[in-house]
Amino acid sequence: MPPTIVSKANRLIGLIFKSFTYIDTTMFLNLYKSLIRPNIEYASCIWNPMLLKDKIVIDNVKRRATKRLNGLTNLSYEQRLRSLGLPSLEYRRKRSDLIQIFKIINNIDEVDKDKLFTMSPITSTSDHSKKILKPVSRLEVTKHRFNSRIVDIWNNLPENVVSAKSVNSLNRALTSTGTMNPPNSLLLVIVLPDRLFDHIQ
């Protein structure tokens, strides 16, 4: 992702903590979800980071912000996210990819789906009706393209999820099935001690 986005998000976090003498978790969550998260997630389907070092840089935005909250300072990053009920950014990006596939396949977005995806014929009763053929990729960079990186997860979704009537219905179905359930997805957090990230901007 562009470094300016991370810099802007970090500046906003600094401004938030300078503007209030006390911030409880409810306040923080409202400010984070309305001001910070949109900046570090906008159009993630396009710039989704491939390298671990890039994932760490963007994850540090939330890592440092949550560490400044009273009562959470001594908790690990994963514990802080669980305490706040926040899914990992990795989870959020995967969910965004799934929603974007849904929009493209169902012509909600004006994108030529035939240029991105090849729909797979139903070969067994376990397949859902909107299965996608995964492109053959020999290079890591092509494996990480939007039309490749999320295909396996999409193809393993239940029929009632991929056949949702709307984006809101899809969101509810993803959570209710447990396939992309936030509590489980927190395991996607880069679980390393906070001190190892302090030098990474």
TABEL-V462211 format. One line per field, one symbol per residue. psi: psi as a letter, one per 40 degrees, with the letter a starting at -180 (. if undefined). Layout:
psi->???
//
This chain:
psi->ihddddddddddddddddehdhhidddddddddddddddeehfdddehhdidddddddddddddddeehheedeiidddddddefhiidddddddddddddddddefdighgddedihihiheieeiiefihhhihhdiddddeideddedddddeiidddeeieiddddddddddeedfhdddeeeeiggiiddeedeh.
//
